[in-house]
Amino acid sequence: MPRTTTTVRRQQFAANWALHGDVAEAAAATGIGLRTARRYSADPEVRRLVLAAQSEALRQASQAACQASRQALDVLLDLAAAPEVSPAVRVTAAKAILDTAARLHEQANLAERLATLEELVEAMDGQRQRGEYGS
């Protein structure tokens, strides 16, 4: 039966499971048996902790990638503009810049459209709760 409170050992297991991605490796790193690890892995609270740890790791990786992206763009811009670099390298750099710009524009556009849709859904939900919108 799953516990409602998370023990320190379960928290350690969840952190190790998120880090290693494997129940057996997480068990070894936590210093527990595989049978206990399997029981822990069925606990919804442990699973929530693993997802939270993975989300945080992805957030940090994304932040690091965003910080490095300006440097990468500077390198591409330098290559694309350098007359001493071969034309093939300059074309490749220019193409990478254009492709990236197009993807970023598309993502920004989609994010804006999604935000608009979310606002509409919230407004409709508000109307429905007030009885102003058909059920």
PyMOL commands that set and color helices and strands:
alter all, ss='L'
color gray80, all
select helices_A, chain A and resi 8-20+23-30+34-41+44-81+87-129
alter helices_A, ss='H'
color red, helices_A
deselect
rebuild
show_as cartoon
